[in-house]
Amino acid sequence: MNNKIIIINGPNINLLGEREQSQYGSTTFKELEENCIKKSNEIGIELKFTQSNIEGELVSLIQNARNEYDGMIINAAGFTHTSVAIRDALDLFKKPIIELHISNIYKREEFRQKSLISDIVTGGIFGLGTEGYILAIISLQKILQK
């Protein structure tokens, strides 16, 4: 079974628990990472959990993941709506990708309602809070088992 996945988080996700709790909840970034690692261990997934505020670093993470990981979960955050470079890197991954957003981008400001990556990912989870990460891990494991 393929069991190595990477979770890539974009800008400002490192400030979870501090920023806009009405949108993102009170779970901290560290707690989120711990929850994801715990769930991954429970279901036999090897997980790398990453975050960067820098677009080029995210592109490099995605490019390098092609040779090391069987699947990817990405919360591109603000870059979801602006980064053709991240989209192009994701398009080269050629393995299952789940797009994830803590808030429902389709219920937010108009500029946030356009995702440049939704049409190239395997699926998406939106608006389910940090619990969406756990659902994404479970979903990706099921996809990889097939």
N, CA, C and O atoms as a GROMACS GRO file, in nm:
protein
  584
    1MET      N    1   0.084  -0.119   0.000
    1MET     CA    2   0.000   0.000   0.000
    1MET      C    3   0.088   0.125   0.000
    1MET      O    4   0.189   0.131   0.070
    2ASN      N    5   0.049   0.221  -0.077
    2ASN     CA    6   0.116   0.351  -0.076
    2ASN      C    7   0.070   0.426   0.048
    2ASN      O    8  -0.050   0.439   0.074
    3ASN      N    9   0.166   0.475   0.125
    3ASN     CA   10   0.124   0.534   0.251
    3ASN      C   11   0.204   0.656   0.293
    3ASN      O   12   0.208   0.688   0.412
    4LYS      N   13   0.267   0.724   0.200
    4LYS     CA   14   0.340   0.846   0.236
    4LYS      C   15   0.267   0.967   0.178
    4LYS      O   16   0.250   0.978   0.056
    5ILE      N   17   0.224   1.055   0.266
    5ILE     CA   18   0.156   1.176   0.219
    5ILE      C   19   0.221   1.299   0.281
    5ILE      O   20   0.287   1.292   0.385
    6ILE      N   21   0.200   1.410   0.214
    6ILE     CA   22   0.248   1.539   0.263
    6ILE      C   23   0.130   1.634   0.273
    6ILE      O   24   0.044   1.638   0.185
    7ILE      N   25   0.126   1.710   0.381
    7ILE     CA   26   0.030   1.818   0.396
    7ILE      C   27   0.108   1.947   0.382
    7ILE      O   28   0.203   1.973   0.457
    8ILE      N   29   0.067   2.028   0.286
    8ILE     CA   30   0.133   2.156   0.260
    8ILE      C   31   0.036   2.268   0.294
    8ILE      O   32  -0.076   2.274   0.241
    9ASN      N   33   0.078   2.357   0.381
    9ASN     CA   34  -0.002   2.472   0.423
    9ASN      C   35   0.062   2.600   0.376
    9ASN      O   36   0.184   2.617   0.383
   10GLY      N   37  -0.020   2.691   0.327
   10GLY     CA   38   0.027   2.819   0.276
   10GLY      C   39   0.030   2.928   0.381
   10GLY      O   40   0.030   2.901   0.501
   11PRO      N   41   0.031   3.053   0.335
   11PRO     CA   42   0.054   3.168   0.421
   11PRO      C   43  -0.050   3.184   0.532
   11PRO      O   44  -0.170   3.164   0.513
   12ASN      N   45   0.002   3.222   0.647
   12ASN     CA   46  -0.074   3.258   0.766
   12ASN      C   47  -0.137   3.141   0.840
   12ASN      O   48  -0.196   3.159   0.946
   13ILE      N   49  -0.125   3.021   0.786
   13ILE     CA   50  -0.179   2.905   0.857
   13ILE      C   51  -0.101   2.882   0.986
   13ILE      O   52  -0.154   2.826   1.082
   14ASN      N   53   0.024   2.924   0.990
   14ASN     CA   54   0.105   2.912   1.111
   14ASN      C   55   0.048   2.995   1.227
   14ASN      O   56   0.086   2.975   1.342
   15LEU      N   57  -0.043   3.086   1.198
   15LEU     CA   58  -0.103   3.171   1.302
   15LEU      C   59  -0.241   3.122   1.347
   15LEU      O   60  -0.315   3.196   1.411
   16LEU      N   61  -0.275   2.998   1.314
   16LEU     CA   62  -0.403   2.943   1.361
   16LEU      C   63  -0.411   2.954   1.513
   16LEU      O   64  -0.311   2.939   1.583
   17GLY      N   65  -0.529   2.980   1.560
   17GLY     CA   66  -0.551   2.998   1.703
   17GLY      C   67  -0.536   3.142   1.747
   17GLY      O   68  -0.589   3.182   1.851
   18GLU      N   69  -0.465   3.221   1.668
   18GLU     CA   70  -0.445   3.363   1.697
   18GLU      C   71  -0.529   3.451   1.607
   18GLU      O   72  -0.574   3.558   1.649
   19ARG      N   73  -0.552   3.409   1.484
   19ARG     CA   74  -0.614   3.495   1.385
   19ARG      C   75  -0.760   3.455   1.359
   19ARG      O   76  -0.792   3.337   1.352
   20GLU      N   77  -0.843   3.552   1.344
   20GLU     CA   78  -0.982   3.535   1.301
   20GLU      C   79  -1.044   3.403   1.346
   20GLU      O   80  -1.078   3.318   1.264
   21GLN      N   81  -1.058   3.387   1.475
   21GLN     CA   82  -1.112   3.263   1.528
   21GLN      C   83  -1.253   3.236   1.478
   21GLN      O   84  -1.296   3.121   1.474
   22SER      N   85  -1.325   3.340   1.443
   22SER     CA   86  -1.460   3.320   1.389
   22SER      C   87  -1.455   3.246   1.255
   22SER      O   88  -1.550   3.175   1.220
   23GLN      N   89  -1.348   3.261   1.181
   23GLN     CA   90  -1.331   3.191   1.052
   23GLN      C   91  -1.255   3.060   1.068
   23GLN      O   92  -1.287   2.961   1.002
   24TYR      N   93  -1.152   3.060   1.155
   24TYR     CA   94  -1.056   2.950   1.156
   24TYR      C   95  -1.055   2.869   1.285
   24TYR      O   96  -0.982   2.770   1.294
   25GLY      N   97  -1.133   2.909   1.385
   25GLY     CA   98  -1.139   2.835   1.510
   25GLY      C   99  -1.024   2.866   1.604
   25GLY      O  100  -0.942   2.954   1.577
   26SER      N  101  -1.019   2.793   1.715
   26SER     CA  102  -0.920   2.820   1.819
   26SER      C  103  -0.805   2.720   1.821
   26SER      O  104  -0.711   2.736   1.899
   27THR      N  105  -0.811   2.617   1.739
   27THR     CA  106  -0.702   2.520   1.733
   27THR      C  107  -0.576   2.588   1.683
   27THR      O  108  -0.578   2.659   1.582
   28THR      N  109  -0.466   2.566   1.753
   28THR     CA  110  -0.339   2.626   1.710
   28THR      C  111  -0.277   2.542   1.600
   28THR      O  112  -0.315   2.427   1.578
   29PHE      N  113  -0.181   2.600   1.533
   29PHE     CA  114  -0.108   2.529   1.428
   29PHE      C  115  -0.041   2.404   1.485
   29PHE      O  116  -0.046   2.297   1.423
   30LYS      N  117   0.021   2.416   1.600
   30LYS     CA  118   0.089   2.302   1.663
   30LYS      C  119  -0.011   2.193   1.698
   30LYS      O  120   0.016   2.074   1.676
   31GLU      N  121  -0.127   2.231   1.752
   31GLU     CA  122  -0.230   2.132   1.784
   31GLU      C  123  -0.280   2.063   1.658
   31GLU      O  124  -0.304   1.942   1.657
   32LEU      N  125  -0.297   2.141   1.550
   32LEU     CA  126  -0.340   2.084   1.423
   32LEU      C  127  -0.239   1.981   1.374
   32LEU      O  128  -0.276   1.871   1.332
   33GLU      N  129  -0.113   2.017   1.378
   33GLU     CA  130  -0.008   1.924   1.335
   33GLU      C  131  -0.011   1.797   1.419
   33GLU      O  132  -0.004   1.686   1.365
   34GLU      N  133  -0.021   1.811   1.549
   34GLU     CA  134  -0.025   1.695   1.639
   34GLU      C  135  -0.146   1.607   1.608
   34GLU      O  136  -0.134   1.484   1.606
   35ASN      N  137  -0.263   1.667   1.586
   35ASN     CA  138  -0.384   1.591   1.553
   35ASN      C  139  -0.368   1.514   1.423
   35ASN      O  140  -0.411   1.399   1.412
   36CYS      N  141  -0.306   1.577   1.324
   36CYS     CA  142  -0.287   1.512   1.195
   36CYS      C  143  -0.188   1.396   1.205
   36CYS      O  144  -0.210   1.290   1.146
   37ILE      N  145  -0.082   1.416   1.278
   37ILE     CA  146   0.017   1.309   1.297
   37ILE      C  147  -0.045   1.192   1.373
   37ILE      O  148  -0.023   1.076   1.339
   38LYS      N  149  -0.123   1.223   1.476
   38LYS     CA  150  -0.189   1.117   1.553
   38LYS      C  151  -0.282   1.034   1.464
   38LYS      O  152  -0.277   0.912   1.467
   39LYS      N  153  -0.365   1.101   1.386
   39LYS     CA  154  -0.458   1.029   1.298
   39LYS      C  155  -0.382   0.947   1.193
   39LYS      O  156  -0.419   0.834   1.164
   40SER      N  157  -0.278   1.005   1.138
   40SER     CA  158  -0.198   0.934   1.037
   40SER      C  159  -0.137   0.808   1.095
   40SER      O  160  -0.139   0.702   1.032
   41ASN      N  161  -0.082   0.819   1.215
   41ASN     CA  162  -0.024   0.701   1.280
   41ASN      C  163  -0.129   0.594   1.305
   41ASN      O  164  -0.102   0.475   1.289
   42GLU      N  165  -0.250   0.636   1.345
   42GLU     CA  166  -0.358   0.541   1.372
   42GLU      C  167  -0.396   0.459   1.249
   42GLU      O  168  -0.432   0.342   1.261
   43ILE      N  169  -0.388   0.520   1.131
   43ILE     CA  170  -0.433   0.451   1.010
   43ILE      C  171  -0.318   0.408   0.919
   43ILE      O  172  -0.341   0.369   0.804
   44GLY      N  173  -0.196   0.414   0.970
   44GLY     CA  174  -0.083   0.361   0.896
   44GLY      C  175  -0.032   0.448   0.782
   44GLY      O  176   0.017   0.398   0.681
   45ILE      N  177  -0.045   0.578   0.800
   45ILE     CA  178   0.003   0.673   0.699
   45ILE      C  179   0.129   0.741   0.753
   45ILE      O  180   0.133   0.785   0.867
   46GLU      N  181   0.232   0.748   0.669
   46GLU     CA  182   0.350   0.826   0.703
   46GLU      C  183   0.325   0.969   0.654
   46GLU      O  184   0.295   0.990   0.537
   47LEU      N  185   0.336   1.065   0.743
   47LEU     CA  186   0.294   1.202   0.714
   47LEU      C  187   0.406   1.302   0.736
   47LEU      O  188   0.478   1.297   0.836
   48LYS      N  189   0.419   1.393   0.641
   48LYS     CA  190   0.500   1.513   0.661
   48LYS      C  191   0.404   1.631   0.662
   48LYS      O  192   0.319   1.643   0.573
   49PHE      N  193   0.418   1.718   0.761
   49PHE     CA  194   0.329   1.833   0.779
   49PHE      C  195   0.414   1.958   0.764
   49PHE      O  196   0.508   1.978   0.841
   50THR      N  197   0.383   2.043   0.667
   50THR     CA  198   0.467   2.158   0.636
   50THR      C  199   0.384   2.285   0.623
   50THR      O  200   0.262   2.281   0.608
   51GLN      N  201   0.454   2.399   0.630
   51GLN     CA  202   0.390   2.529   0.611
   51GLN      C  203   0.496   2.629   0.567
   51GLN      O  204   0.610   2.625   0.612
   52SER      N  205   0.455   2.718   0.476
   52SER     CA  206   0.541   2.830   0.437
   52SER      C  207   0.455   2.949   0.400
   52SER      O  208   0.344   2.934   0.349
   53ASN      N  209   0.509   3.066   0.427
   53ASN     CA  210   0.445   3.191   0.384
   53ASN      C  211   0.500   3.238   0.251
   53ASN      O  212   0.457   3.342   0.200
   54ILE      N  213   0.593   3.164   0.193
   54ILE     CA  214   0.664   3.207   0.074
   54ILE      C  215   0.623   3.122  -0.046
   54ILE      O  216   0.638   3.000  -0.044
   55GLU      N  217   0.571   3.186  -0.149
   55GLU     CA  218   0.519   3.115  -0.266
   55GLU      C  219   0.623   3.023  -0.328
   55GLU      O  220   0.593   2.907  -0.358
   56GLY      N  221   0.744   3.070  -0.349
   56GLY     CA  222   0.848   2.989  -0.412
   56GLY      C  223   0.883   2.866  -0.330
   56GLY      O  224   0.912   2.760  -0.386
   57GLU      N  225   0.882   2.879  -0.198
   57GLU     CA  226   0.907   2.762  -0.113
   57GLU      C  227   0.797   2.658  -0.129
   57GLU      O  228   0.825   2.538  -0.131
   58LEU      N  229   0.674   2.703  -0.141
   58LEU     CA  230   0.563   2.610  -0.162
   58LEU      C  231   0.576   2.539  -0.296
   58LEU      O  232   0.552   2.419  -0.305
   59VAL      N  233   0.615   2.612  -0.399
   59VAL     CA  234   0.637   2.551  -0.531
   59VAL      C  235   0.745   2.444  -0.520
   59VAL      O  236   0.729   2.334  -0.573
   60SER      N  237   0.854   2.474  -0.452
   60SER     CA  238   0.963   2.376  -0.436
   60SER      C  239   0.917   2.254  -0.357
   60SER      O  240   0.953   2.141  -0.392
   61LEU      N  241   0.839   2.274  -0.251
   61LEU     CA  242   0.786   2.161  -0.175
   61LEU      C  243   0.702   2.070  -0.264
   61LEU      O  244   0.714   1.947  -0.258
   62ILE      N  245   0.616   2.130  -0.345
   62ILE     CA  246   0.530   2.052  -0.435
   62ILE      C  247   0.615   1.978  -0.538
   62ILE      O  248   0.593   1.859  -0.561
   63GLN      N  249   0.709   2.046  -0.599
   63GLN     CA  250   0.796   1.982  -0.699
   63GLN      C  251   0.871   1.864  -0.638
   63GLN      O  252   0.875   1.756  -0.697
   64ASN      N  253   0.931   1.884  -0.520
   64ASN     CA  254   1.009   1.778  -0.457
   64ASN      C  255   0.922   1.662  -0.411
   64ASN      O  256   0.969   1.548  -0.404
   65ALA      N  257   0.797   1.689  -0.380
   65ALA     CA  258   0.705   1.585  -0.334
   65ALA      C  259   0.677   1.481  -0.442
   65ALA      O  260   0.640   1.368  -0.410
   66ARG      N  261   0.693   1.517  -0.567
   66ARG     CA  262   0.664   1.424  -0.676
   66ARG      C  263   0.740   1.292  -0.663
   66ARG      O  264   0.688   1.186  -0.698
   67ASN      N  265   0.862   1.299  -0.612
   67ASN     CA  266   0.947   1.181  -0.605
   67ASN      C  267   0.944   1.111  -0.470
   67ASN      O  268   1.003   1.004  -0.454
   68GLU      N  269   0.876   1.169  -0.372
   68GLU     CA  270   0.882   1.115  -0.237
   68GLU      C  271   0.747   1.074  -0.179
   68GLU      O  272   0.742   0.988  -0.091
   69TYR      N  273   0.638   1.133  -0.227
   69TYR     CA  274   0.508   1.111  -0.163
   69TYR      C  275   0.407   1.053  -0.261
   69TYR      O  276   0.414   1.075  -0.382
   70ASP      N  277   0.313   0.976  -0.203
   70ASP     CA  278   0.210   0.909  -0.283
   70ASP      C  279   0.085   0.994  -0.298
   70ASP      O  280   0.002   0.968  -0.386
   71GLY      N  281   0.069   1.095  -0.214
   71GLY     CA  282  -0.046   1.182  -0.220
   71GLY      C  283  -0.020   1.309  -0.143
   71GLY      O  284   0.076   1.319  -0.066
   72MET      N  285  -0.106   1.408  -0.164
   72MET     CA  286  -0.086   1.539  -0.106
   72MET      C  287  -0.220   1.600  -0.063
   72MET      O  288  -0.323   1.584  -0.128
   73ILE      N  289  -0.213   1.670   0.050
   73ILE     CA  290  -0.323   1.755   0.094
   73ILE      C  291  -0.265   1.896   0.094
   73ILE      O  292  -0.159   1.920   0.152
   74ILE      N  293  -0.334   1.989   0.031
   74ILE     CA  294  -0.282   2.126   0.025
   74ILE      C  295  -0.388   2.226   0.068
   74ILE      O  296  -0.500   2.226   0.018
   75ASN      N  297  -0.348   2.310   0.161
   75ASN     CA  298  -0.424   2.429   0.196
   75ASN      C  299  -0.336   2.545   0.148
   75ASN      O  300  -0.252   2.595   0.222
   76ALA      N  301  -0.358   2.586   0.026
   76ALA     CA  302  -0.275   2.693  -0.032
   76ALA      C  303  -0.309   2.829   0.025
   76ALA      O  304  -0.243   2.928  -0.007
   77ALA      N  305  -0.413   2.836   0.109
   77ALA     CA  306  -0.453   2.960   0.175
   77ALA      C  307  -0.471   3.071   0.071
   77ALA      O  308  -0.532   3.049  -0.033
   78GLY      N  309  -0.418   3.189   0.098
   78GLY     CA  310  -0.436   3.303   0.008
   78GLY      C  311  -0.383   3.279  -0.133
   78GLY      O  312  -0.431   3.340  -0.228
   79PHE      N  313  -0.285   3.190  -0.147
   79PHE     CA  314  -0.230   3.161  -0.280
   79PHE      C  315  -0.328   3.082  -0.368
   79PHE      O  316  -0.310   3.072  -0.489
   80THR      N  317  -0.431   3.026  -0.305
   80THR     CA  318  -0.534   2.954  -0.380
   80THR      C  319  -0.592   3.041  -0.491
   80THR      O  320  -0.624   2.993  -0.600
   81HIS      N  321  -0.604   3.169  -0.462
   81HIS     CA  322  -0.675   3.262  -0.550
   81HIS      C  323  -0.583   3.339  -0.643
   81HIS      O  324  -0.629   3.413  -0.730
   82THR      N  325  -0.451   3.323  -0.625
   82THR     CA  326  -0.358   3.411  -0.696
   82THR      C  327  -0.241   3.342  -0.765
   82THR      O  328  -0.180   3.402  -0.854
   83SER      N  329  -0.207   3.219  -0.728
   83SER     CA  330  -0.080   3.163  -0.771
   83SER      C  331  -0.090   3.063  -0.886
   83SER      O  332  -0.129   2.948  -0.868
   84VAL      N  333  -0.056   3.111  -1.003
   84VAL     CA  334  -0.044   3.023  -1.120
   84VAL      C  335   0.076   2.930  -1.101
   84VAL      O  336   0.073   2.816  -1.147
   85ALA      N  337   0.181   2.977  -1.035
   85ALA     CA  338   0.300   2.895  -1.013
   85ALA      C  339   0.268   2.772  -0.927
   85ALA      O  340   0.316   2.662  -0.956
   86ILE      N  341   0.190   2.790  -0.822
   86ILE     CA  342   0.150   2.676  -0.739
   86ILE      C  343   0.060   2.583  -0.820
   86ILE      O  344   0.073   2.461  -0.811
   87ARG      N  345  -0.030   2.638  -0.895
   87ARG     CA  346  -0.117   2.556  -0.981
   87ARG      C  347  -0.034   2.471  -1.077
   87ARG      O  348  -0.060   2.352  -1.092
   88ASP      N  349   0.064   2.533  -1.142
   88ASP     CA  350   0.147   2.460  -1.238
   88ASP      C  351   0.225   2.348  -1.170
   88ASP      O  352   0.238   2.238  -1.225
   89ALA      N  353   0.278   2.374  -1.051
   89ALA     CA  354   0.351   2.271  -0.976
   89ALA      C  355   0.257   2.156  -0.938
   89ALA      O  356   0.295   2.039  -0.951
   90LEU      N  357   0.136   2.187  -0.892
   90LEU     CA  358   0.039   2.084  -0.857
   90LEU      C  359   0.003   2.000  -0.980
   90LEU      O  360  -0.014   1.878  -0.969
   91ASP      N  361  -0.009   2.063  -1.093
   91ASP     CA  362  -0.044   1.993  -1.216
   91ASP      C  363   0.062   1.889  -1.254
   91ASP      O  364   0.032   1.791  -1.321
   92LEU      N  365   0.185   1.912  -1.213
   92LEU     CA  366   0.294   1.819  -1.241
   92LEU      C  367   0.301   1.704  -1.142
   92LEU      O  368   0.373   1.607  -1.166
   93PHE      N  369   0.229   1.710  -1.031
   93PHE     CA  370   0.237   1.609  -0.926
   93PHE      C  371   0.187   1.472  -0.975
   93PHE      O  372   0.248   1.370  -0.944
   94LYS      N  373   0.079   1.469  -1.049
   94LYS     CA  374   0.027   1.347  -1.114
   94LYS      C  375  -0.010   1.235  -1.017
   94LYS      O  376  -0.012   1.118  -1.055
   95LYS      N  377  -0.040   1.270  -0.895
   95LYS     CA  378  -0.086   1.175  -0.793
   95LYS      C  379  -0.204   1.240  -0.722
   95LYS      O  380  -0.231   1.359  -0.744
   96PRO      N  381  -0.276   1.166  -0.638
   96PRO     CA  382  -0.393   1.224  -0.571
   96PRO      C  383  -0.358   1.347  -0.487
   96PRO      O  384  -0.261   1.349  -0.411
   97ILE      N  385  -0.442   1.450  -0.503
   97ILE     CA  386  -0.429   1.575  -0.428
   97ILE      C  387  -0.567   1.614  -0.376
   97ILE      O  388  -0.666   1.613  -0.449
   98ILE      N  389  -0.571   1.648  -0.248
   98ILE     CA  390  -0.694   1.702  -0.190
   98ILE      C  391  -0.669   1.848  -0.155
   98ILE      O  392  -0.576   1.880  -0.081
   99GLU      N  393  -0.753   1.935  -0.209
   99GLU     CA  394  -0.750   2.077  -0.174
   99GLU      C  395  -0.832   2.095  -0.047
   99GLU      O  396  -0.943   2.041  -0.036
  100LEU      N  397  -0.778   2.169   0.047
  100LEU     CA  398  -0.844   2.185   0.176
  100LEU      C  399  -0.847   2.331   0.215
  100LEU      O  400  -0.750   2.404   0.197
  101HIS      N  401  -0.960   2.374   0.269
  101HIS     CA  402  -0.973   2.508   0.327
  101HIS      C  403  -1.051   2.496   0.457
  101HIS      O  404  -1.155   2.431   0.462
  102ILE      N  405  -1.001   2.558   0.561
  102ILE     CA  406  -1.066   2.556   0.692
  102ILE      C  407  -1.201   2.627   0.685
  102ILE      O  408  -1.300   2.578   0.739
  103SER      N  409  -1.204   2.741   0.619
  103SER     CA  410  -1.329   2.814   0.600
  103SER      C  411  -1.390   2.775   0.465
  103SER      O  412  -1.322   2.716   0.380
  104ASN      N  413  -1.515   2.809   0.447
  104ASN     CA  414  -1.579   2.783   0.318
  104ASN      C  415  -1.552   2.903   0.228
  104ASN      O  416  -1.615   3.008   0.241
  105ILE      N  417  -1.457   2.887   0.136
  105ILE     CA  418  -1.418   2.999   0.050
  105ILE      C  419  -1.534   3.047  -0.037
  105ILE      O  420  -1.532   3.161  -0.083
  106TYR      N  421  -1.633   2.962  -0.058
  106TYR     CA  422  -1.746   3.000  -0.144
  106TYR      C  423  -1.852   3.081  -0.069
  106TYR      O  424  -1.950   3.125  -0.128
  107LYS      N  425  -1.832   3.101   0.061
  107LYS     CA  426  -1.921   3.186   0.141
  107LYS      C  427  -1.850   3.311   0.188
  107LYS      O  428  -1.898   3.381   0.277
  108ARG      N  429  -1.736   3.340   0.130
  108ARG     CA  430  -1.656   3.454   0.174
  108ARG      C  431  -1.655   3.562   0.067
  108ARG      O  432  -1.739   3.562  -0.023
  109GLU      N  433  -1.562   3.653   0.077
  109GLU     CA  434  -1.554   3.763  -0.018
  109GLU      C  435  -1.541   3.708  -0.160
  109GLU      O  436  -1.489   3.598  -0.182
  110GLU      N  437  -1.589   3.786  -0.256
  110GLU     CA  438  -1.592   3.740  -0.394
  110GLU      C  439  -1.454   3.698  -0.444
  110GLU      O  440  -1.442   3.597  -0.514
  111PHE      N  441  -1.349   3.772  -0.409
  111PHE     CA  442  -1.216   3.738  -0.458
  111PHE      C  443  -1.167   3.603  -0.404
  111PHE      O  444  -1.079   3.542  -0.465
  112ARG      N  445  -1.221   3.557  -0.292
  112ARG     CA  446  -1.182   3.427  -0.235
  112ARG      C  447  -1.261   3.311  -0.295
  112ARG      O  448  -1.229   3.195  -0.270
  113GLN      N  449  -1.362   3.342  -0.373
  113GLN     CA  450  -1.448   3.236  -0.424
  113GLN      C  451  -1.394   3.169  -0.550
  113GLN      O  452  -1.455   3.076  -0.602
  114LYS      N  453  -1.283   3.216  -0.599
  114LYS     CA  454  -1.221   3.157  -0.717
  114LYS      C  455  -1.095   3.082  -0.675
  114LYS      O  456  -1.000   3.142  -0.624
  115SER      N  457  -1.094   2.952  -0.697
  115SER     CA  458  -0.976   2.871  -0.670
  115SER      C  459  -0.908   2.841  -0.803
  115SER      O  460  -0.970   2.791  -0.896
  116LEU      N  461  -0.780   2.872  -0.810
  116LEU     CA  462  -0.704   2.840  -0.932
  116LEU      C  463  -0.661   2.694  -0.937
  116LEU      O  464  -0.605   2.650  -1.037
  117ILE      N  465  -0.686   2.620  -0.829
  117ILE     CA  466  -0.639   2.481  -0.826
  117ILE      C  467  -0.750   2.376  -0.823
  117ILE      O  468  -0.722   2.258  -0.843
  118SER      N  469  -0.874   2.416  -0.800
  118SER     CA  470  -0.982   2.318  -0.784
  118SER      C  471  -1.000   2.227  -0.904
  118SER      O  472  -1.037   2.110  -0.888
  119ASP      N  473  -0.974   2.276  -1.022
  119ASP     CA  474  -0.999   2.194  -1.140
  119ASP      C  475  -0.885   2.096  -1.171
  119ASP      O  476  -0.897   2.017  -1.265
  120ILE      N  477  -0.777   2.099  -1.094
  120ILE     CA  478  -0.669   2.003  -1.119
  120ILE      C  479  -0.646   1.907  -1.002
  120ILE      O  480  -0.563   1.816  -1.013
  121VAL      N  481  -0.718   1.926  -0.891
  121VAL     CA  482  -0.702   1.836  -0.777
  121VAL      C  483  -0.802   1.722  -0.786
  121VAL      O  484  -0.898   1.726  -0.863
  122THR      N  485  -0.778   1.619  -0.706
  122THR     CA  486  -0.867   1.502  -0.703
  122THR      C  487  -1.000   1.536  -0.638
  122THR      O  488  -1.105   1.490  -0.683
  123GLY      N  489  -0.995   1.616  -0.532
  123GLY     CA  490  -1.116   1.654  -0.460
  123GLY      C  491  -1.088   1.766  -0.363
  123GLY      O  492  -0.973   1.809  -0.348
  124GLY      N  493  -1.193   1.813  -0.296
  124GLY     CA  494  -1.176   1.925  -0.205
  124GLY      C  495  -1.261   1.914  -0.081
  124GLY      O  496  -1.369   1.854  -0.082
  125ILE      N  497  -1.211   1.974   0.026
  125ILE     CA  498  -1.284   1.983   0.153
  125ILE      C  499  -1.281   2.129   0.194
  125ILE      O  500  -1.174   2.189   0.206
  126PHE      N  501  -1.400   2.188   0.215
  126PHE     CA  502  -1.412   2.330   0.241
  126PHE      C  503  -1.505   2.355   0.358
  126PHE      O  504  -1.612   2.294   0.366
  127GLY      N  505  -1.466   2.443   0.449
  127GLY     CA  506  -1.557   2.493   0.550
  127GLY      C  507  -1.587   2.402   0.666
  127GLY      O  508  -1.683   2.426   0.739
  128LEU      N  509  -1.508   2.297   0.687
  128LEU     CA  510  -1.533   2.205   0.798
  128LEU      C  511  -1.436   2.225   0.912
  128LEU      O  512  -1.418   2.137   0.996
  129GLY      N  513  -1.372   2.341   0.915
  129GLY     CA  514  -1.277   2.371   1.021
  129GLY      C  515  -1.154   2.284   1.011
  129GLY      O  516  -1.126   2.223   0.908
  130THR      N  517  -1.080   2.279   1.120
  130THR     CA  518  -0.958   2.198   1.120
  130THR      C  519  -0.989   2.049   1.113
  130THR      O  520  -0.902   1.969   1.078
  131GLU      N  521  -1.111   2.010   1.146
  131GLU     CA  522  -1.153   1.870   1.131
  131GLU      C  523  -1.141   1.826   0.985
  131GLU      O  524  -1.127   1.707   0.957
  132GLY      N  525  -1.147   1.920   0.894
  132GLY     CA  526  -1.130   1.888   0.752
  132GLY      C  527  -0.998   1.819   0.723
  132GLY      O  528  -0.989   1.738   0.631
  133TYR      N  529  -0.895   1.852   0.800
  133TYR     CA  530  -0.764   1.786   0.780
  133TYR      C  531  -0.774   1.637   0.809
  133TYR      O  532  -0.719   1.555   0.735
  134ILE      N  533  -0.844   1.602   0.917
  134ILE     CA  534  -0.859   1.460   0.952
  134ILE      C  535  -0.939   1.388   0.844
  134ILE      O  536  -0.905   1.277   0.804
  135LEU      N  537  -1.045   1.452   0.796
  135LEU     CA  538  -1.124   1.392   0.689
  135LEU      C  539  -1.041   1.376   0.561
  135LEU      O  540  -1.055   1.278   0.489
  136ALA      N  541  -0.956   1.474   0.534
  136ALA     CA  542  -0.871   1.466   0.416
  136ALA      C  543  -0.770   1.352   0.426
  136ALA      O  544  -0.745   1.282   0.328
  137ILE      N  545  -0.713   1.333   0.544
  137ILE     CA  546  -0.618   1.222   0.564
  137ILE      C  547  -0.688   1.089   0.542
  137ILE      O  548  -0.635   1.002   0.473
  138ILE      N  549  -0.805   1.072   0.600
  138ILE     CA  550  -0.882   0.947   0.584
  138ILE      C  551  -0.918   0.926   0.437
  138ILE      O  552  -0.904   0.816   0.384
  139SER      N  553  -0.964   1.033   0.372
  139SER     CA  554  -1.003   1.023   0.231
  139SER      C  555  -0.885   0.987   0.143
  139SER      O  556  -0.896   0.902   0.054
  140LEU      N  557  -0.772   1.050   0.167
  140LEU     CA  558  -0.653   1.023   0.086
  140LEU      C  559  -0.605   0.880   0.109
  140LEU      O  560  -0.562   0.814   0.014
  141GLN      N  561  -0.612   0.830   0.231
  141GLN     CA  562  -0.575   0.692   0.256
  141GLN      C  563  -0.663   0.597   0.175
  141GLN      O  564  -0.614   0.500   0.117
  142LYS      N  565  -0.792   0.625   0.171
  142LYS     CA  566  -0.885   0.539   0.095
  142LYS      C  567  -0.855   0.544  -0.055
  142LYS      O  568  -0.861   0.443  -0.124
  143ILE      N  569  -0.825   0.663  -0.103
  143ILE     CA  570  -0.790   0.678  -0.246
  143ILE      C  571  -0.664   0.598  -0.277
  143ILE      O  572  -0.657   0.530  -0.380
  144LEU      N  573  -0.565   0.605  -0.190
  144LEU     CA  574  -0.437   0.538  -0.214
  144LEU      C  575  -0.450   0.386  -0.204
  144LEU      O  576  -0.372   0.314  -0.266
  145GLN      N  577  -0.548   0.336  -0.128
  145GLN     CA  578  -0.569   0.192  -0.115
  145GLN      C  579  -0.626   0.131  -0.242
  145GLN      O  580  -0.608   0.012  -0.267
  146LYS      N  581  -0.694   0.212  -0.321
  146LYS     CA  582  -0.759   0.159  -0.442
  146LYS      C  583  -0.660   0.133  -0.552
  146LYS      O  584  -0.698   0.089  -0.660
   0.00000   0.00000   0.00000
